């Protein structure tokens, strides 16, 4: 996917890199898409899937936003797999560039008169600590492996193969 993103960006296409579960993956997306314009590259961490396995997914959003603070800003953070009003509120407070919020959560927000909910992290989820990662390496030098990424790719492939069958 990173090789395809690198080629696509150089050909003027926009890309959305999904199934991001680590800062290293986000750093690799940044490196693979250098030279892109702001608005052409998105990295989409799936926070709900991290929560499902007992990790605080919103920490990853915070870490990636922090990682990109000193960058050229060409990669935008798209908070994906939002599962709660708390996720949405935290993504907004962290200044995530884009959110994919389910209609159910938007309705809850409306019922709360678009008020903020307390943004206290869920205590039963393990924190994801920030790692100081340099963004100046070639993308192939980052460790991009994660079991949730592998499972997600398998699901996408199965869905695609079922569609074309």
N, C-alpha and C positions, 0 to 999 in steps of 0.2 A: 503494500500500500504506500509506503514512503517513497519508493522509487517511482511509482505511478504519480504520486503527488508532485514530486520534483519535476517530472516531465510535464505534467499538466500545467503547473504554474509557469514554466518557461514557455509554454505555448499559449499563455494568456487565459487559461481556464481557472475557475474557482473550485476550491476543494473544501470538504468537510471531513476531517479525520476523526472518526468515531472510535468507540471502544478503547478510550484512553483511561488507564487506571494508575499511572505513575507519573511522577515529575520527569523521569528520564524519557518516557514516551513523548511528553509534551515538549521537551528539549529537542528531541529528534524531529518532531514536526516542525519546530522553528527552524532547525538547521536545514532540513530538506526543502523548505519553501522560501529560503532567503531570496530576496529580490522581488517578492510578491508585493502588491499594493494592499494597504489596509482595506478590509472588506472582501478580500479574495481567499483568505485562509481562515478556517475555523478548527479548533480542537474541541472535541466533545467528550468530556469526562462523564461517565455514567455513574452518578453519585448513588442512586438507589441500589445498584448492584453491589457496590462496596458496602453499603449499609446492610444489605441482605446477608453478607458474610461476616458481619460483626465489626466492620471498620467504619469510621466516621467519614463518609464520602465527601461531605462539605469541606473537610480539612484539605482534600486534594484541590478543590477549587481555590481555596485560600492560598495554598502553596504555589499553584500555577500562576495565579494573578501576581503573587510576589516574585516568582521566577521571571516573569515577563516585564516587571516594572522597569528594569534598566535596558530593555530591548528596543528595537525600532518600532514596535507596535504593529507589525504586519500580521501577526496571528491573533485572532480574537477568541475569547473563551466563551464557549456555548455550554451552559450547565444543562446536562441532559439527564433523563431518568429521574426527574423530580417526583418525589412520592408524597410530599406533605407541604402544608403551608409554611412550616418551619424551614424546609429546604428553600422554598421560594424566597422567604424573607432573608435568609442568610445569603443567598445568591445576589439579591438586590443590594444588601449592605456591603458585600464584598466587591461590588461593582463588576459582576460578571457581565460581559458584553451582550449576551443573548441567553434567554431561558426558554426551554421547551416545557411548558407547564400544561398538564392535562386540564381539560375543561372542569373536571371535578374540583381541582384545587382552585381554579379561578372562581368557581361558584362559592367555595368556602370563603375566599378572600372578599368577594362581594358581600356575603352574609355578615362578615366582620366589618362592613362599611369601609373596606380597603385600608383597615388599620393594621399596623404592624403587630405581629405576634412576638412574644418574648423570644429572643434569638439565643437562648442558652443551649449549647450543644447537648445532645442526648448522652447521658452519663454511662449508659450500658454499652456504648460503642467505643472500640479502641481508637485512640487518636492516631493520625497519620502525621508523623513529624516532618517538618520542612528539611530538605536536603539542599545544601548549597551546590548548585550545578552550573557549570559554565556553559554558555550558549555558543561558544566559538568553535566547537569540534564538528567534523563531518558527521552527518546523521548516522552513518554505519557504525560509529564508535560508541554510541549510546546503547545501554542494555534495554531493549524494548520488549523483552519477554514478560508475559504475565498470563497466568492461567485463565483469567476471565476474558482476556483478549482472544486467546486460542479458542475458548468455548464460543465466544461471540462470532468469530469467523466461521466456525463449523456450522452454527445456526444460520448465518446469512447464506452460506453456500447451500445448505440443505433447502432453505426457503427458495433460493434462486433455482436450484435444480428441480424442485417440485413445480415451480411456476412454468418453466420451459418444457417440462415433460408432457 
